[in-house]
Amino acid sequence: LMGSVTVVVVVVMLIMVAVVVVVAAAAVILLKCLVPFVESFSVIEVLFGMRILVS
């Protein structure tokens, strides 16, 4: 029983690590894509646009 529990814990940890890596990679890609917009627009306009997207 203990062996199977250990395997489940390890699998869950690996999945969590994979999710974190994917989210981090997506964030980096988004930042790289947003850099030109941040440079061309003012920060206030970017924040306003993000607020519109969220709402």
C-alpha positions in Angstrom: 0.0 0.0 0.0 2.7 2.4 1.0 4.5 1.8 -2.4 1.4 2.8 -4.4 0.8 5.9 -2.3 4.4 6.9 -2.9 4.0 6.5 -6.6 0.8 8.6 -6.6 2.5 11.3 -4.7 5.5 11.3 -7.1 3.2 11.4 -10.1 1.1 14.3 -8.6 4.3 16.2 -7.9 5.6 15.7 -11.5 2.3 16.9 -12.9 2.4 20.0 -10.7 6.0 20.7 -11.8 5.0 20.2 -15.5 2.0 22.6 -15.0 4.3 25.3 -13.4 6.8 24.9 -16.3 4.1 25.2 -18.9 2.6 28.3 -17.2 6.1 29.9 -16.9 6.8 29.2 -20.5 3.5 30.7 -21.6 4.1 33.8 -19.4 7.6 34.3 -21.0 6.1 33.9 -24.5 3.3 36.4 -23.7 5.8 38.9 -22.2 8.0 38.6 -25.4 4.9 39.2 -27.5 3.7 42.1 -25.4 7.1 44.0 -25.3 6.5 45.7 -28.6 3.1 46.9 -27.5 4.4 48.1 -24.2 7.1 50.1 -26.1 4.6 51.6 -28.6 1.8 52.3 -26.1 1.8 54.0 -22.7 1.6 51.9 -19.6 -1.7 53.4 -18.7 -3.2 52.3 -22.1 -1.9 48.8 -21.6 -3.3 48.5 -18.1 -6.7 49.9 -19.4 -6.7 47.3 -22.1 -5.9 44.5 -19.7 -8.7 45.7 -17.4 -11.1 45.5 -20.4 -9.9 42.0 -21.2 -10.4 40.8 -17.6 -13.9 42.3 -17.2 
